[in-house]
Amino acid sequence: MVSAVVLAAGASTRMGTQKLLLPLGNVPLVRRVVKAVCGAGFDEVLVVVGSEHEQVVRALDGLPIRHVVNPDYATGMGSSFRTAVTNLPESDAAMFVLADQPFVGSAEYRRVLDAYLQDHTPIVRVRYGDVMAPPHLFARELFPELAVLEHGARPVLLKHADKTTVLAFPLDLLVDVDTPEDYEEVKRRVSAGV
């Protein structure tokens, strides 16, 4: 069983409001991202929520997901990795996705899944140009290392570079929504159909 995990617990401090609930097109940002993940063919989709979790879960109503609340979300992304891996008892591997990357679509997430199913390397990671950024997939053997992270997964990625399949995604997909300026630029791209 291969799971997809959407990390959607953060407090959006740089945005000043819960960014995942901001509309993009005609749906909240978090729904756009989770819907794309749901369309990629994973065995299950787990959404880790935290800040304003009731509203975030409501924004996902009707999608084929399950969710878990990370009560320690304010301590950083590491707590969301811990929350995820303790709630994946039957998964052989899991792809971790950021809930604020609106331009990565189902086809890209499917490429990550297919690479794992074909190569069976413990890690499938993505680079956009020279930048390493999510989504990344980890086999179960690495879950204990993910569970002790403080922040992002970079230490695990670097430690196991020799056991990794690397996928190249277009640089223009590397957009996350952290600030009001980011949001305005993303809205402009969405309305322009870029």
Long-range contacts (C-beta under 8 A, 24 or more apart in sequence): 1-43, 1-44, 1-90, 1-91, 1-92, 2-42, 2-43, 2-91, 2-92, 2-93, 2-94, 2-95, 2-113, 2-116, 2-117, 2-137, 3-42, 3-43, 3-44, 3-45, 3-46, 3-88, 3-91, 3-93, 3-94, 3-95, 4-37, 4-40, 4-42, 4-44, 4-45, 4-46, 4-94, 4-95, 4-97, 4-109, 5-45, 5-46, 5-47, 5-48, 5-84, 5-88, 5-94, 5-95, 5-96, 5-97, 6-30, 6-33, 6-34, 6-37, 6-45, 6-46, 6-47, 6-48, 6-65, 6-97, 6-98, 6-99, 7-48, 7-77, 7-80, 7-81, 7-84, 7-96, 7-97, 7-98, 7-99, 8-34, 8-47, 8-48, 8-49, 8-50, 8-56, 8-99, 9-48, 9-49, 9-50, 9-51, 9-53, 9-70, 9-73, 9-79, 9-80, 9-83, 10-50, 10-51, 10-73, 10-77, 11-50, 11-51, 11-73, 11-74, 12-51, 14-178, 14-179, 15-177, 15-178, 15-179, 15-180, 15-183, 16-180, 18-51, 18-52, 18-55, 18-56, 19-100, 19-177, 19-178, 19-183, 20-56, 20-59, 20-99, 20-100, 21-52, 21-55, 21-56, 21-59, 22-177, 22-183, 24-102, 24-186, 24-187, 24-190, 25-190, 27-59, 28-59, 29-99, 29-100, 29-102, 29-177, 30-56, 30-59, 30-60, 30-99, 31-59, 31-60, 31-63, 32-102, 33-97, 33-98, 33-99, 33-100, 33-101, 33-102, 33-104, 34-60, 34-63, 34-65, 34-99, 35-63, 36-104, 36-105, 36-106, 36-109, 37-97, 37-106, 37-109, 38-63, 38-64, 38-65, 38-106, 39-105, 39-106, 39-109, 40-106, 40-107, 40-109, 40-110, 40-112, 40-113, 41-110, 41-113, 42-95, 42-109, 42-113, 43-91, 44-91, 46-84, 46-87, 46-88, 46-94, 47-99, 48-80, 48-83, 48-84, 50-74, 50-80, 76-150, 76-151, 77-149, 77-151, 77-152, 78-148, 78-149, 78-150, 78-151, 81-146, 81-147, 81-149, 81-153, 82-146, 82-147, 82-148, 82-149, 84-146, 85-143, 85-144, 85-146, 85-147, 86-147, 88-143, 91-140, 92-139, 92-140, 93-137, 93-138, 93-139, 93-140, 94-137, 94-138, 94-143, 95-124, 95-135, 95-136, 95-137, 96-134, 96-135, 96-136, 96-137, 96-138, 96-153, 97-134, 97-135, 98-134, 98-135, 98-176, 100-176, 100-177, 100-178, 101-134, 101-173, 101-174, 101-175, 101-176, 102-175, 102-177, 102-186, 102-190, 103-172, 103-173, 103-175, 103-186, 103-189, 104-135, 104-169, 104-173, 108-135, 108-169, 108-173, 109-135, 111-167, 112-136, 112-137, 112-167, 113-137, 115-165, 115-167, 116-165, 119-165, 121-163, 121-164, 121-165, 122-160, 122-163, 122-164, 123-156, 123-157, 123-160, 123-163, 123-164, 123-165, 124-164, 124-165, 124-166, 124-167, 125-157, 125-164, 125-165, 125-166, 125-167, 126-166, 126-167, 126-168, 126-169, 127-166, 127-167, 127-168, 127-169, 128-168, 128-169, 128-170, 128-171, 128-173, 128-174, 129-171, 129-174, 131-171, 131-174, 132-157, 133-174
